[in-house]
Amino acid sequence: MKIYGKSVEIKKARIYMGLSQRDLSSLCGLSHPYISLIENSKKSMSPKTAKKISSVLEKDWRDLFYMLEE
């Protein structure tokens, strides 16, 4: 199972919170390039990472991410 970001939803939530990708990466303890890849649905992530991002953006993880079975 892989977890990917819903590009539009992550970006909307981040902008609504007044955060840049760099701000979000700093608050989540992740690199800026990694946040960019996640936001553009080009990189999968662990459940722990999805939870971190969801927590910072104050959203339920299901609103921001989707899972694909392999």
N, C-alpha and C positions, 0 to 999 in steps of 0.2 A: 504494500500500500504506500502510495506517495501523496503528499499534501502539497498543493499549489495554491498560490494567491489568486484571488479574483481581482484582476488589475484595477478596474474602475472603482470597485468598492474600497480597496486599500487606499488608493490615491484620494478619493473623496473624503474618507475618514481622516487621513493625514492632514489634508488641507483644511478641513473643518476644525481640527485641533490647532491649526496655525503652525504646523511643523514642516520643516524641510525634510528631505530624505536624510540629510546629515544629522538633523536633530533626532529623528526617529532612530537612526542607527546608534547614536550615542545613548539614548534612553534605554534601548534594548540590549546594549552591549554587543552589537553586531557591526560588521564593517559596512561602510556606505555602499561599496559595489555589491555586496550581498543583498542589501535592502533593495537596491535598484533591480537586481535580477528577480527577486521575489515579487516586487511590485509589477514587473512586466511578465510574470508567469513563465520565466525562463529557467527557474531553479526550484526544485522541490525542497522541503524542509522537514524537520522533525516536529512531532507534536509539541515538544517543549518550546521550540522557536515560535510556532504558531500561537501558542498560549502567551508568550512574552509580548509579541506584537499586538495581539488582541487586547491584552491587559493595558498596554500603554495607550492604545487607541480607544479604549473604553467601549469595546464592541464584543459581542459574542463571536467566537472563532468561526462559527458556521456562516456568519454574515460576510466574512473576509476570505475564507479559504474553502477549498473543496478537495475531496480525496478521490484518487484513482486507484483501482485495483490493478495489480500487475498480472 
